[in-house]
């Protein structure tokens, strides 16, 4: 019995999430020092660190939303189109009403559209990925129509005024991530809604048998994801100042990096909570992209290839010793 207790204690120590997080952060710091060495001291400058963090902020919020989607077993490919419309709304209302317009413009568009998406998911039998593609096409067409409209186009196809861009810059964007981390962690891990979401992702029929109201839970997910996407929209617009309207499903490009962040966080969630893993993974991925840019690696071709290899290596490492089929 004593031997079993010792073995169990050692196992718990190996799986201690705080210890693993500290080791992960220490590893990132060591790599950052190495990156700084090979870039002749350009990597760890204050300006470059701010660039890395600022680029990672709005994808982190999108990745949190994707985690909720994955948590309940759904896939919504229209998220990029919603971010575009939310960004256009943040610009239009921000330039008219200042910061309240920036925030409410992004939030209202994000919440309304994502809630619409989940209403479709909840009340129809259309697979979410099929509905998501259809909605992505619709949102892209709607954004293009707004831009080409003679009356509305002048308000959306323009830069966000420079006096209202602080939400996309440090330190406010970092504060938003910190507040978001606490809020998302509580909702995902400490509320009935979060428990029901994970129950749906495990097995919808079993969740129903346990008394989970599937429709109501999906609508709650729509509201939560809508808030996160709305925040991502106004932060992104504050950072880039103008969003390019995309058609032909090119809005899917906007979720590639957040999707990579969410997938990498899923790999790490066996060791640390997925909500905490998302910002860590976001910073890691954008730190790697930043290094590749400094080294002259083309951003449109080789950088995504490197990201794919990076994720495969992480996935292989995380699944060592796993014998069953991994979803």
Secondary structure, DSSP 8 states (H G I E B T S, - for coil): -HHHHHHHHHHHHHT-HHHHHHHHHHHHHHHHHHHHHHTTT-TTSHHHHHHHHHHHHHHHHHHHHHHHHHHTT---TTHHHHHHHHHHHHHHHHHHHTHHHHHHHHHHHHHHHHHHHHHHHHHS-S-HHHHHHHHHHHHHHHHHHHHH-TTTHHHHSS---GGG-GGGSTTHHHHHHHHHHHHHHHHHHHSHHHHHHHHHHH-HHHHHHTT--HHHHHHHHHHHHHHHHHHHHHHHHHHHSS-----TTGGGGGGHHHHHHHHHHHHHTTTS-HHHHHHHHHHHHHHHHHHHHHTT--TTTHHHHHHHHHHHHHHHHHTTT--S---
